[in-house]
Amino acid sequence: MKSTPLSRPHFIIPLAQYCFEVSWALLARWTPKPFNPLRLLLLRLFGAKVAWGAFVHSRARVTHPWNVTLHSQSCLGDRAHAYALGRIVLGHRATLAQEAYLCTGTHDLQDPALPLITAPIVVGDNAFLGARAFVMPGVTIGANAIVGACSVVTRDVPPSITVAGNPARALE
């Protein structure tokens, strides 16, 4: 039987993800708000690009931190989830409220093998995503936009508008 060497993505990334999750559980998940600099440092150690003014709640969830960029004063709220199979960028003062979910991965439903598809998510400066908002892969939320609570964002949101609903639509 011929053995094949493990390719880097199949071995290194799961190991790095496991190390990050264990580190987060031991060093960050239990910490109170004043320990935010420790949480930011931990994200940086695992490859995230994080400005010092950012805030990450101790119960926020970040997968694949090396795909995450948090600009100054951006915020991942309580139980917010950055599912970063692809790039996630939070602009200056962008806020994800509690339990908001940024999902950069999906599957090609037209292919019986259901291969993984990833696409980046960008949240613009001063944008706000309400509690339990869900953002699909490949979506850009414009600067100063507001996404209502429990909204499902399937398309780009232009700057300075408010959207809500499932799927999210502009409010008048």
Backbone bond lengths (Angstrom), bond angles and torsions (degrees), N, CA, C in turn:
res aa  C-N    CA-C-N  psi(-1)  N-CA   C-N-CA  omega(-1)  CA-C   N-CA-C  phi
1 M - - - 1.441 - - 1.521 109.08 -
2 K 1.304 116.17 125.77 1.455 121.27 -178.36 1.529 109.10 -85.86
3 S 1.330 116.23 130.13 1.459 118.59 178.00 1.523 109.20 -92.70
4 T 1.303 115.31 145.61 1.465 120.09 176.90 1.512 108.57 -112.32
5 P 1.309 116.72 136.90 1.469 118.75 -179.48 1.531 110.59 -66.74
6 L 1.305 115.06 147.27 1.460 119.83 176.75 1.521 109.35 -71.06
7 S 1.300 116.24 131.73 1.459 118.41 176.60 1.518 108.93 -78.13
8 R 1.293 116.18 156.04 1.450 122.25 -175.05 1.533 113.62 -55.00
9 P 1.335 120.58 -50.30 1.466 118.97 -177.39 1.526 113.65 -61.96
10 H 1.324 118.10 -30.79 1.454 120.14 -176.95 1.524 113.10 -79.14
11 F 1.302 117.89 -16.22 1.448 119.70 -177.34 1.527 112.28 -116.56
12 I 1.314 117.20 -50.29 1.460 121.34 -174.06 1.527 111.99 -68.20
13 I 1.318 118.24 -45.91 1.466 120.09 -175.99 1.525 111.49 -63.67
14 P 1.330 121.01 -47.21 1.470 117.92 177.03 1.532 112.76 -61.37
15 L 1.320 117.18 -36.00 1.459 120.07 178.19 1.524 110.41 -65.75
16 A 1.325 117.38 -44.73 1.463 121.30 178.26 1.525 110.57 -62.95
17 Q 1.333 116.58 -42.13 1.465 120.35 178.88 1.523 110.51 -62.79
18 Y 1.307 116.94 -42.82 1.467 120.61 178.12 1.531 110.46 -61.86
19 C 1.327 117.44 -46.36 1.468 121.26 179.31 1.527 111.08 -59.99
20 F 1.339 116.29 -41.29 1.455 119.39 178.50 1.530 111.01 -63.95
21 E 1.319 117.29 -46.26 1.464 120.24 -178.13 1.524 111.99 -62.37
22 V 1.321 116.89 -40.71 1.460 120.19 177.72 1.526 109.98 -66.18
23 S 1.333 116.47 -44.14 1.473 120.52 179.16 1.521 110.90 -61.33
24 W 1.334 117.05 -43.96 1.461 120.55 179.88 1.535 110.39 -62.25
25 A 1.326 116.76 -43.28 1.470 120.23 -179.81 1.528 111.68 -63.11
26 L 1.322 116.84 -41.00 1.462 120.22 -177.29 1.520 113.51 -79.33
27 L 1.340 117.28 -36.03 1.461 120.38 -170.01 1.526 115.11 -109.52
28 A 1.320 118.99 -16.20 1.466 118.60 -171.39 1.521 115.06 -128.66
29 R 1.306 118.67 -40.03 1.468 121.15 -170.48 1.521 112.93 -58.82
30 W 1.288 117.87 -28.96 1.463 122.06 -176.34 1.519 113.09 -93.05
31 T 1.314 118.37 -3.85 1.464 121.08 -170.19 1.527 113.11 -79.74
32 P 1.339 117.44 144.66 1.464 120.85 174.67 1.534 110.99 -76.55
33 K 1.327 116.42 170.07 1.464 121.67 -175.53 1.529 114.37 -51.78
34 P 1.332 120.10 -41.26 1.478 118.37 -178.56 1.536 114.46 -61.93
35 F 1.327 117.97 -11.94 1.458 121.60 179.50 1.531 112.18 -89.58
36 N 1.327 116.83 13.91 1.464 120.80 179.19 1.530 112.87 -51.90
37 P 1.346 120.32 -42.37 1.479 118.73 179.02 1.534 112.72 -56.83
38 L 1.320 117.88 -35.12 1.464 120.74 177.03 1.521 110.49 -64.98
39 R 1.323 116.78 -42.92 1.466 120.03 179.28 1.530 110.92 -64.27
40 L 1.329 116.79 -40.70 1.468 120.17 177.94 1.523 110.83 -64.63
41 L 1.317 116.81 -40.53 1.463 120.90 178.28 1.526 110.44 -62.30
42 L 1.306 116.85 -42.96 1.468 120.79 179.66 1.531 110.75 -62.13
43 L 1.328 116.99 -43.75 1.462 119.89 176.27 1.530 110.85 -59.97
44 R 1.333 116.37 -43.53 1.472 120.23 178.96 1.529 111.88 -62.15
45 L 1.312 116.42 -40.47 1.465 120.02 -179.99 1.526 111.74 -61.25
46 F 1.332 116.79 -25.77 1.459 121.11 178.21 1.528 112.04 -101.12
47 G 1.330 116.98 18.85 1.456 121.17 168.85 1.506 117.51 98.00
48 A 1.332 118.89 -1.75 1.466 119.75 177.20 1.524 109.25 -69.77
49 K 1.322 115.57 147.38 1.463 121.30 173.52 1.522 106.08 -98.47
50 V 1.333 115.40 107.62 1.457 120.36 -171.07 1.525 109.89 -129.95
51 A 1.331 116.34 124.54 1.469 121.10 173.65 1.525 108.41 -74.87
52 W 1.319 117.28 147.28 1.466 120.45 -176.27 1.518 112.66 -62.83
53 G 1.316 119.09 -26.30 1.460 120.77 -179.07 1.508 114.21 -80.54
54 A 1.319 118.40 -1.17 1.470 121.14 -179.62 1.523 109.71 -71.86
55 F 1.335 115.95 160.86 1.458 120.77 175.95 1.529 108.77 -129.90
56 V 1.312 115.81 130.21 1.464 122.09 176.43 1.522 107.48 -126.55
57 H 1.311 115.89 115.38 1.456 120.53 179.60 1.527 109.50 -62.62
58 S 1.311 115.87 148.26 1.467 119.63 -177.56 1.522 112.42 -62.12
59 R 1.331 118.02 -27.32 1.457 120.42 179.66 1.527 112.76 -97.52
60 A 1.330 117.59 8.36 1.464 119.83 172.69 1.523 107.86 -68.26
61 R 1.304 116.28 153.91 1.469 120.62 -179.08 1.519 108.62 -119.65
62 V 1.308 116.28 127.36 1.464 122.16 177.09 1.518 107.53 -126.03
63 T 1.324 116.59 123.15 1.454 119.62 172.50 1.523 107.01 -104.44
64 H 1.289 118.47 146.64 1.459 123.93 179.47 1.534 111.40 50.69
65 P 1.323 117.48 64.10 1.466 120.60 -174.68 1.526 113.45 -58.87
66 W 1.320 118.42 -23.42 1.468 120.96 179.65 1.527 111.83 -65.65
67 N 1.326 118.47 -10.50 1.468 122.48 176.86 1.529 112.85 -100.42
68 V 1.327 118.25 8.46 1.459 121.94 -173.31 1.520 111.36 -111.34
69 T 1.349 115.19 136.36 1.464 122.57 173.09 1.519 108.05 -126.26
70 L 1.331 116.22 123.23 1.462 122.41 177.50 1.521 108.20 -118.16
71 H 1.319 116.70 116.02 1.462 120.62 179.02 1.528 110.13 -82.64
72 S 1.321 116.29 174.17 1.461 121.47 -174.37 1.525 111.72 -56.78
73 Q 1.308 115.23 137.24 1.451 126.00 177.57 1.535 113.98 62.70
74 S 1.331 117.57 14.49 1.465 118.91 172.70 1.523 107.94 -75.69
75 C 1.332 115.55 160.69 1.462 118.95 -172.27 1.520 111.52 -143.05
76 L 1.326 115.49 129.87 1.470 122.90 168.06 1.520 106.16 -105.59
77 G 1.326 116.51 110.21 1.455 121.33 -174.59 1.514 114.15 -75.82
78 D 1.325 114.17 -176.93 1.456 122.73 -178.69 1.529 110.68 -56.75
79 R 1.299 116.87 120.50 1.466 125.78 179.94 1.529 114.16 62.81
80 A 1.327 117.45 16.57 1.467 119.45 171.59 1.521 107.33 -65.58
81 H 1.318 116.34 150.52 1.468 119.77 -175.17 1.521 109.72 -129.39
82 A 1.308 115.70 120.07 1.458 122.09 174.34 1.529 107.01 -104.92
83 Y 1.336 116.35 93.74 1.458 122.40 -178.91 1.522 106.78 -86.37
84 A 1.325 115.50 88.49 1.459 123.23 -164.89 1.522 113.42 -97.77
85 L 1.333 117.20 59.08 1.463 119.21 171.04 1.521 109.69 -67.16
86 G 1.328 116.32 -28.38 1.463 124.45 172.83 1.519 107.90 -119.58
87 R 1.333 117.16 -178.49 1.466 121.60 -177.45 1.524 111.68 -64.95
88 I 1.324 115.72 139.74 1.460 123.49 169.92 1.520 106.97 -127.63
89 V 1.336 115.48 127.54 1.461 121.01 178.28 1.519 108.17 -125.59
90 L 1.333 115.86 124.52 1.463 121.44 172.79 1.519 107.17 -107.37
91 G 1.326 116.21 121.66 1.453 121.42 -178.66 1.516 112.87 -72.13
92 H 1.328 114.92 178.11 1.461 122.98 178.88 1.530 109.51 -56.28
93 R 1.329 117.17 125.78 1.466 125.17 178.38 1.532 114.26 62.95
94 A 1.326 118.51 18.19 1.472 121.07 174.63 1.524 108.38 -74.43
95 T 1.337 116.01 141.91 1.462 120.62 -175.63 1.518 110.88 -129.37
96 L 1.327 115.51 130.44 1.461 122.63 168.59 1.518 106.08 -106.29
97 A 1.326 116.61 113.88 1.461 120.89 -179.87 1.527 109.66 -71.53
98 Q 1.317 115.36 -179.35 1.461 120.48 -175.05 1.528 111.63 -58.20
99 E 1.318 113.68 134.75 1.463 125.30 176.18 1.526 114.65 63.17
100 A 1.324 118.25 14.65 1.469 119.71 172.62 1.524 108.13 -67.15
101 Y 1.330 117.36 151.28 1.462 121.62 -172.45 1.520 109.65 -133.87
102 L 1.314 115.80 120.30 1.463 122.19 173.57 1.524 107.06 -104.71
103 C 1.325 117.23 116.82 1.465 122.06 -173.79 1.523 109.75 -117.70
104 T 1.320 117.49 108.45 1.464 121.12 -178.17 1.521 113.48 -92.53
105 G 1.314 118.01 3.26 1.463 120.14 -178.44 1.511 112.48 -125.28
106 T 1.324 115.04 145.78 1.460 122.19 174.30 1.523 107.30 -150.77
107 H 1.303 117.66 -170.51 1.455 121.64 179.68 1.520 110.08 -128.18
108 D 1.322 115.74 149.54 1.457 121.46 176.65 1.525 107.65 -79.06
109 L 1.331 115.92 102.57 1.456 120.92 -175.46 1.524 113.03 -74.91
110 Q 1.335 117.03 -10.60 1.467 121.18 177.79 1.526 111.88 -82.59
111 D 1.323 116.35 -17.14 1.462 122.29 -178.93 1.530 108.46 -101.60
112 P 1.333 118.98 125.08 1.475 120.90 -179.45 1.533 113.55 -57.86
113 A 1.333 117.39 -24.72 1.464 120.25 179.32 1.532 111.84 -79.09
114 L 1.330 117.80 -10.26 1.461 123.57 -179.96 1.533 113.54 50.99
115 P 1.334 117.55 54.34 1.467 118.78 -178.86 1.530 111.53 -65.03
116 L 1.310 115.10 150.80 1.454 122.20 178.98 1.524 109.96 -69.87
117 I 1.319 115.89 137.60 1.460 122.76 173.83 1.520 106.29 -124.36
118 T 1.325 116.91 131.34 1.459 119.99 176.36 1.523 109.48 -120.66
119 A 1.308 115.33 151.09 1.457 121.97 176.47 1.521 107.51 -152.71
120 P 1.328 117.34 145.48 1.466 120.25 -175.82 1.534 113.01 -71.62
121 I 1.308 114.95 158.01 1.464 122.80 171.74 1.521 106.97 -122.97
122 V 1.331 115.56 131.36 1.462 121.41 177.48 1.522 107.96 -122.70
123 V 1.308 116.36 127.16 1.458 122.44 176.07 1.518 106.19 -111.66
124 G 1.322 116.72 118.32 1.455 122.18 -172.94 1.523 113.96 -71.50
125 D 1.326 114.42 170.65 1.460 121.76 179.25 1.526 110.60 -56.05
126 N 1.323 116.27 138.17 1.465 124.36 175.60 1.532 114.42 62.17
127 A 1.315 118.52 12.78 1.468 120.82 177.53 1.522 109.14 -76.38
128 F 1.331 115.13 153.37 1.467 121.03 -179.54 1.517 109.01 -132.38
129 L 1.338 116.54 127.02 1.463 122.34 175.27 1.517 107.72 -110.83
130 G 1.326 116.05 119.16 1.456 121.59 -177.13 1.513 113.23 -68.50
131 A 1.326 114.68 173.42 1.459 122.07 -177.91 1.526 110.91 -55.71
132 R 1.320 115.39 133.79 1.463 125.07 176.65 1.525 114.60 61.45
133 A 1.326 117.61 18.79 1.468 119.50 173.19 1.523 107.99 -66.15
134 F 1.322 116.63 147.00 1.463 122.22 -179.60 1.520 107.97 -124.90
135 V 1.338 116.61 126.11 1.467 122.00 -178.72 1.523 108.68 -115.76
136 M 1.327 115.19 126.06 1.463 122.43 -177.89 1.535 111.30 -79.65
137 P 1.336 116.99 164.11 1.471 121.08 178.91 1.530 111.81 -59.91
138 G 1.330 114.88 145.19 1.454 121.27 174.05 1.514 115.02 81.67
139 V 1.321 118.27 5.91 1.460 122.03 -176.53 1.525 110.61 -91.67
140 T 1.330 115.25 141.25 1.459 122.37 171.82 1.526 107.96 -114.93
141 I 1.313 115.78 127.32 1.464 122.27 174.74 1.525 105.67 -99.18
142 G 1.320 117.35 120.15 1.457 121.64 -175.68 1.516 113.20 -68.56
143 A 1.320 115.22 163.46 1.465 121.78 178.17 1.525 109.87 -59.31
144 N 1.318 116.41 140.87 1.468 124.36 176.83 1.532 113.81 64.88
145 A 1.323 118.47 11.66 1.463 121.28 177.92 1.523 109.83 -79.89
146 I 1.333 115.11 155.81 1.463 121.65 176.70 1.528 107.79 -125.63
147 V 1.322 115.55 131.04 1.462 121.88 176.25 1.523 106.72 -111.77
148 G 1.331 116.30 120.25 1.456 121.37 -177.13 1.513 113.37 -65.03
149 A 1.304 115.15 159.05 1.459 121.76 179.08 1.530 110.66 -57.73
150 C 1.312 115.52 142.03 1.470 124.38 176.99 1.527 113.64 62.83
151 S 1.307 118.44 17.04 1.464 121.90 178.45 1.517 110.31 -79.18
152 V 1.330 116.18 152.18 1.459 122.51 174.82 1.523 106.54 -115.64
153 V 1.325 115.58 112.77 1.463 121.03 -175.01 1.520 108.53 -98.64
154 T 1.341 115.88 112.33 1.454 122.12 -177.00 1.528 112.33 -107.80
155 R 1.341 116.83 -12.12 1.467 122.07 -178.82 1.510 109.65 -135.05
156 D 1.336 115.96 163.39 1.452 120.47 177.92 1.526 111.10 -56.55
157 V 1.328 115.15 144.51 1.459 122.07 176.87 1.530 107.07 -109.09
158 P 1.337 117.11 120.62 1.468 119.25 -179.97 1.531 111.65 -64.17
159 P 1.320 116.66 161.20 1.465 119.94 177.97 1.529 112.24 -61.63
160 S 1.306 115.43 148.32 1.466 124.43 169.32 1.527 115.27 61.57
161 I 1.324 118.33 29.19 1.465 119.04 173.13 1.528 108.85 -124.20
162 T 1.334 114.50 165.50 1.457 121.47 177.55 1.523 108.35 -112.66
163 V 1.325 115.48 130.40 1.457 120.87 176.98 1.519 109.11 -122.51
164 A 1.334 115.05 154.11 1.459 119.82 177.37 1.518 108.68 -159.17
165 G 1.312 116.07 160.47 1.452 121.85 174.99 1.507 113.55 105.39
166 N 1.347 114.30 -175.78 1.450 122.44 179.50 1.525 108.79 -135.85
167 P 1.332 117.57 104.66 1.470 127.30 -4.49 1.532 110.69 -72.30
168 A 1.319 115.58 157.63 1.466 121.22 -177.78 1.523 110.83 -63.70
169 R 1.328 114.30 133.50 1.472 121.37 177.29 1.522 108.03 -132.98
170 A 1.332 114.96 155.26 1.465 120.39 179.40 1.520 110.70 -62.48
171 L 1.315 116.05 137.92 1.459 121.69 174.79 1.521 108.68 -90.68
172 E 1.297 115.66 144.61 1.473 118.57 -179.72 1.493 111.11 -101.99
